[in-house]
């Protein structure tokens, strides 16, 4: 397999086929997509023939649910192809156009089917109970029971239609941010510690912050944030628009707050959110201790944001080619059994699930995305000189195997697991990889590096994401009380959180409070807390599997196979962890504290 080494980013057309994902398993080519699009567009109104008929019989209700499931499957395939092609080069207008057309079709479908939910809600309770006892509706019983929970928040048919019609408009803040962040911002180039000029991008930024040379880190940080400073008012306006959209959607659907609206579908009580914030805040002294340790180890007069990612001791640059990373990951995941490992290895190496390396215009970051009946694709910007790239691959592989198992063990309507549980599967894999590497570390230096990496994983996934979750809650509360979210308000809120979460030893750069404007997840409100609860659960479940607890592996694999057949908290209880109790988060923070203490001893 080819390993991309050049410092100059290749054009998409220059990337070797074997390093890209195989989207022909969704559609053979763009023409096939066009044909499928036209066919589905012609079917978008068909659902109207069921209008005013859903309460007639269980058989009629079953027919409309079957139609919706089949239509949604086809729509998903259109969406995944268009979206994945658009990420290959975000400046490619052809695929941006495909995404826009898909969004239009999805909005149309939502508009024409907007009568379904309120019409089901209008079926008398006694009639619905009889329907639910009918064998024909057995495959949809859980889906219907979940829908019935929303009865207080479902509007009239006409109101639902109006909301569906504004679906495209509602995405405007997110779309504007995405285009600005991924396509329009030009960060220039930075010379690394070897004197080589490196394009400064969303992807290379983290790599440059890991540089052992402080001048490189400082230059990259300041040059990166200079672009956000130049566009701060636009970024503030787009984030404010997104928050206001959240508040509007919550109010129009009769929720007390945007937070309640976000938690409702997963049936997660606000007490779970509150407990996460409170438990992490109660343990911030361990984070201050780590900041102080890092300051001492790096011999800095002051420690700043650009000092928080570089290794704590000088070491040889890593070089982990993609194929080698796959081999290591598969060995680390061996406790999950041969079937899991064999499927994963084939997907990562032979079946072309993965779009491996960065190219000019490619979307930043990494993600896993698959539809029912398609491979569970992974987008990477893999870098062999960054060990974290291997962990990112393991993380996304966790998502993809979750998708694989759910799609192969659940009917379509229950195959889409929620984000809440998704972050368990991904960080579970990271836990096993960390354990595997630490067990095989032969030197003090290796142990320090791996312990430090695990500290940073918990710091980044639990502590940092909880800070983000607090930020989201505060700015939504401000908007809900009618106060404007100006650039000064947004920066002020974020700066206070930086002070609270990092302590007195940390020096806050003047531009660091702009970080609150550049996080893509803020455009999916109250999403980031799930990273923190997910890793907390993963730490518990991984320890159970690694310690060989009877049935732990089988329960975990059953969890991966369960999709959305139960509510997420119930699925996790079945797997062996109860997030309605604070024990998991406390355990994770205690793990963080013990790792800091161990690192102090080693250093």
N, C-alpha and C positions, 0 to 999 in steps of 0.2 A: 504494500500500500504506500502511496506517496505521502510524504510528510511535508507540509508547507513550511519552509524555512525563511523565505524572503521577507525582508522588512517592508518592502513595497507591496501593497495589497493588490492581488490580481483582480482583473475584471471577472464578472461571473462567467463569461464565455471562455475564460482561460482555466477554470477549475476542472480538474480531472473528474470524469464521470464516477469513478469508484469512490470518490470522496463526497459524493452528493447523495441525497435521498432519492429513492425510486418512486416518483409520483405516478408512474404509469399504472401502478396497482390501484390507483383511484380513477384516473382517466388516462387513456393512451396518449392523448395530446390535447392541445387547446381546442381543436375542432370538435373532439368528442365532448368536451366540456360545454361548448356552445350548443351542440345538439341536445344534450341533457338539460341544459338551462331552458331552452325553448320549450321542450316537452313539459318540464315542470311548471313553467310559466303558464302554459295552457291548462294546467290542472289546478291552478291556485284558487279558482272560484268553485271547484267541484264540491267543496265542503258545504257550500250554501244550500245544497239540496237536503241537508239534514236539519236545517233551521226549523225551530218550533216542533221538532219531532223526537227530541232526545228523551222526553219523559214518557213516551208511548209504551216502550217495552225495554226489557233488558237486552233483547236482541238488537234493537235499533241503537241503543247506547253503545253496545259492543261494536257495531259497524263503524260508528264515527271514531271511536278510539282506535280501531284497527287502521282506518284511513289516515288518521293523524300520525300514527306511528310510522306507517309506510312512507308518507309524504316527508316526514321529518328525517327519515333515514336518507332519502334522496337529497334533501336540502342540505344535510350535513356534509354529504360527499362533495356537493358543489362548493360549499363554504370552505372545507379543508383544503381543497385543491387551490382555490383562489387565494386563500390566506397564505398558504405555504409558499406558493409561487411569488407572492408579493413580498415576502420576507427575504427572498434571495437577493433582491435589489430594490430597496424601498423607493428608489427614484424611477423605477420602471413604470411608466404610465399605463401600459397595457394591463398589467396585473393589478395596479391600483384601481383601474376601471372595472376589472372583474370583481374586486372586492366591493366596490360601490354598487355594482349591479346585483351581486348576491345580497347585499344589505337591503336593496330595494325590494328584491323578491321576498326576503324574509319578513320585511315590514308589511308587504302586501299579504303574505300568508297570515301574519299575525292579525291584520285588519279583518280579513275574511273569516278567520276562525275565532274572532273576539267574542262571538255569541256563545261559544261552547261552555266556557267556565260559568258565566252567569246563568245559563240555561240549566246546567247540571245543578247549580246551587238552588235553583228555583223548584227542583223536584221535591215534593213533600217528603218529610223525613221517613214516614212509614213506608212510602213507596220505594224510596231509596234503599231502605233496609231489606225489602223484598228483593230488589234488584241485586243487591250485594250477595244474596244467598243463591243466586243463579250461577250454574256452572260456567256458562259462557263468559261471565264477567270475572271469574276467578283469577285469570292472569292480570287483571287490572284493579283488583280489590285494593291493594295498598296505594296505588296511584290515586284512586278515587277517595280513599280515606284521607290522604294527604290534602287533596283538593278541598275536601269539605272543611278542613281546618281553616281555610282561607275565607270562609263564608262572610265573616264580618268585614273583610277587606276587598271583596269583589264588588264592583260597581254595576250599574245597569248596563244593558247591552250597548246602548248608544254611547255611554261614557267610556266603556271599554274599547269601543271602536275608535273613539277620538284619541285615546291614549296610545293605541296601537299605531295610529297614523303618524304620530310624532316620534316614532322609534328612531328614524334616521337623524332627526334634528337633535334628539337627546344625546347622540354620540358626538356632537360637534366639539365640545371641550376636549374630549379624549383624542379625537382625530387631529385637532389642531396641535395639541401637545405632542402627539406621536410624530407628526411631520416635522415640527420644529426641532424636536429632540433628536430624531434619528436621521433626518435628511438635510435640514437647513443649517444647523449649527456647525460651524467649521472651527475645530479646535487647533488646527495647525499641526506642527510636528515638534518633538522634543528629542534631544540627544540623551541616550541612556548612559549608564555608567561606563560602557565600552566606547563611547563617543559615536555610536551609530544613531542616525536619525530615524526615529520611529514615529509613524503617524499617530497622533493622539486622538483616540476614539473612545466611545463608551466601553468598548471591550478592552483596549490596551491601557486604559486609565488605571485599572486595578493592578495590572502587571507592573506599571511604572511606580505605583505606590509601594510595591514590594522591593523596589531597588534598595541595595545596601547604601547607596550614596544619597545623603540627605538633600543635597542640592538638586538632584534629579527629581526626588519626590516633591520638593517644594515648588520647583519650576512647573511640574506637571499639574500639581494642585492649583496653583495660582492661574496658570494658563487655562485650565479647564473651567474654573469658576468665573473667569473673566467673561466668558461667553454668557453665562447665566446672569451675571451682573448687567450685561448689556441688554438682556432681554427680560429683565426682572418684572417689568410691568405687564408685559404680554403673558408671562408665565403665571403671575398672580391672578390675572383676569381669567385665564383658562381654568386654573384650579378653583377659583371662586365660583365660576360658572358650573363646574362639576358638582361642587358642594351644594349649590342652590338647586341643582337638578335633583340631587338626593333628597333634600328637604321637601321639595315640591312633591316628588313621587310618594314620600312617606305620608305627607299630609293628605294628599288626594285619596290615598287608600286607607285613611283613618287609623294610622299608627300614631302613637304618642311622640315618637322621635325617629330619626333616620336610623339610629342604632337598633331600635326595636324592629324596624322593618327589615334590616339586614340580617338579624338573628332569627327572625320568625321561621323562615323556610326550613332551617336546620333544626328547629325546635330546641334552640340553645337558650337557656335563661340568661338574663343580663348578669346574674350572679356569677356565672362562669367568666364573663368578660371582666367584671369587677375584681374577682379573686385573682385573676392573672395579673392585673395592674398592681393590686395591693401586695401580692406575694413577691413580685419582682422588686417593687420599690422598697419593701422591707429588707431586701438583701443587697441593696446597692453598695453597701460598704465593701462587699467582696469585689465589686467592679472598681471602686476607688483604689482598692488594694492592688488590683491588677494594673491599673493606670500608673500607679506609683512604681510598681515593679518594672514596668516597661520603660518608664522614664529613667530609672536607675541603670537598667541593663544597657540602654542605648546611650547613656552618658550625655543626655540632653539637658541644657539649662532650663528649657521649657519643652513640654511635650504637646504636640499639636495633632490635628486630624491626620495629616499626611505621615505621621509617625506610627499610626496604629495598625499598619498591615505588614510592614517590613519584618523579616525574621529577627528574632532577638539576638542572634549571634551570626557571625559571618560563616557562610558555608558555600560549598560548591554549587553552582547553578544546577538545578535539576534538568534532566532531559528524559522525559517519559513519552516516547512515541505513542501514538494512539493505540496501535495494536497491543503494545505492552500494557497500557492502562486497562484495556479490556480484559486481558489475561489476569491481571492482579485483582480487578473487581470480581471476576467470576470465581476466583479462588476464595476471596473474602466472603462471598455469598454462599459458599458451599453448605453451611448449616441449614440452608433452606431446601436442600435436596437437588438431585440430579435434574429433574424435570425443569425446575426453575432456571437453573444455570444453563442447561442446554438450549432452551428457548432464547434466553437472553444473549448468549454468545453468538448464536446464529443471526439474531436480529442486528447485533452491533457490528458484526464482521462480514456477513454474507448477504443478508436479505436487504441491506441498504436502508435500514430504518433511519440512519443518521446523516444529516448534512453537517460535515465535520468542522470545516475551517472557515475563518473569516475571509470575506472578499469585499471588494469595494462596493459600498452601498448596502451591504447585508445588514439586516436588523441586528442590534446589539443583544447581548445576553444569551440566554439559553431557555428552552422550554420543551415540553413533551406535548404532542397533540395528535390524537387519532380519533377517527369516527368509527361507528359500528360497521364492521366489515372491511376496514382498512388497517394497514399496519399502524402501530402506535409510534408515529414519527418523533424524532428528536432533533431539534435545532441546536447546534453547538457553535461556538467560536473557539474551538479547542486550541490550546497553546501548550506545546510540549515543555516549555520552560517555566510553567506555572503549575505547581503540584495541585493547586486548587482545581485546575481543569479536570483532573482525574476524579476528584470528589464531586464536581458538578456533573460529570458524566454518570457517576454512580447514582446521584440524586435524581437526574432525569430518567435514568433507567428504572428507578423505583416507580416513578409515575407510569412509565410505559408498561411495565410488567403488571401494575395494578389495572391498567386499561386492558391489557391482554387477558388477564384472568377474569375480570368482570364481564368483558364482551363474550367470552367463551363459556361462561357459566350462568349468565342471566339473560332473560329476554330483553329486547331493545329498551323497553320502558324502564327497566331497572339497571341498565348497564352503565349509566352515567353516575359515577360516584361523586359526592360533593367535594368541594375544595377543602372543607374541614378535615376530612379523612385523607385526602390526597397528600397532604403534607406529612402525614405519618409514614406512608409508604416510601416517600423519597428520603426523608431523614433517617429512617430505619436503616436504609442501605448505607448511608454515610457512617452510621454508628458501627456497623459490622466492618466496614472498610478501615475505619480508624482502629478498631480493636485488632484486626488482622495485622496491620502494619506495626502497631505498638508492640504486639507480642513477638514480632520478628526483628525488632530494633536491636542492634548489637552494640551500639555505642551510646554514651551519655548524650552526645550531640543529637543523634537521631531521636532519642526519647524526648529531649527538650523540644525539638521541632514538632513532633507529633502531639505532645501534650499541649504545646502552645496552639497548634492548629485546632485541637478539640476545644480549648478555651475560647478561641476566636469563633468557632462554630456556635457555641452556646451564646457567646456575647453578641454575635451577629444575628442569630436566629431567635433567641429568646429576649435578651436585654434590649437590643436595638429595635427589634420589631415591636416590642411592648412600648418603647418610647414612641415609635410611629403610631401605634394604636392609640396612645394617649393624645398625640397631636391630632389625629383624626377626630377623636371624641370632642376635644376642646374646640376645634374650628367649626365643627358641625353645630355644637351648642351655641357658639357665637352667632352663626347664621340663623339658627332657630329662634334666637331672641331678637332678630331684626337688625343686628349690627353688621356693618359692611366688613368684608374680608379684604382690606386694603393690603398693599405690599408691606406697610409698616406693621400692621396687625399680625400678618402671617409670620413675618420675621421675628417679631417680638415674642410670640408664643413659642416658636421653635427655639429661640435663644434661651428662654427660661428652662426649657426641657434639657437642652445641652448642659446647662449649669447643674441641673438636678441630677442628671444621669452620669456625668463624668467627674464631678467633684472638683475640689480646689486645686489639685495638682495639674489639671488640664487647662491649657490655654486655648481659648476659642478664637479662631481667625475671624477677621471682620466679615468675610464672605460665607463662612460656614453655615450661617442661618439661612442661606439660599438653598441648602440641601432639601428643605421642606418643599421646594418648588420643582424638584427634578426627579422625584420618585414616581415611576409609572403606576405603581400599585394604588396610589392615592386616587386614581381615576376609577377604581373599583372599591368603593368605600367599605371600610370595616372588613377588609380582606386580610390585612397583614397579621392580625392577632392569631390567625389560624396557623401561621408559621410557628409561633411560640407554643401554642397548645399542642401542635403537631409534633414538634421535637420533644417536648416534655413526655408525651405519650410514647414516642419512638424510643426514648432512652429506657423507659420502663419495659417495653415489649422486647427490645433487643437484649436487655440483660436476662430476661426470662429465657429467651432462645439460646443465648450463649452459655447460660448456666445449666442448660439441659433440662429445664423444668418439664415434667411430664405433660405432654399435650400442647406445650407452648408453640412449637413450630406449626403443628396442625391447625391450632386456633388462628395463628397469624395468616396462614395460607387461606383458610376459610374466610377470613376478613377480606383478603384481596379479591376473593371470588364473589363477594356479597354485593358489590355495586352499591345501589341505593335501595336495596330491598328492605332496609330498616332505617330509622333515623340514626345519624352519625354517632351520637352518644351511646345508643344501644349497641351499635356495631362494635364500638371500642370496648364496651363492657364485656361483650361476648369474647373479644380478643384477649381481655385480661387487664384493662385499665379503666378506671372511673374518673372522668374529668369533671364530674360534678363535685368531687372532693378535691381539696387543694393539694393532696399528697403528691401528685405527679409533678406539678410545678415546683413544689418545695424540694422534691427529690432532685429535680434538674438543677435547681439553684444550689443545692448542697453538693451536687456533683461538680458544679462550677467552682465552688469554694474549695473543695478538696483538691481540684486540679491546680488552682492558684497556689495553694499551700505546697503541693508537690513540686511545682515549678520553682517556687522560692527556695526549696531545699536543693534542687538540682543546680540552680544558678549560683 
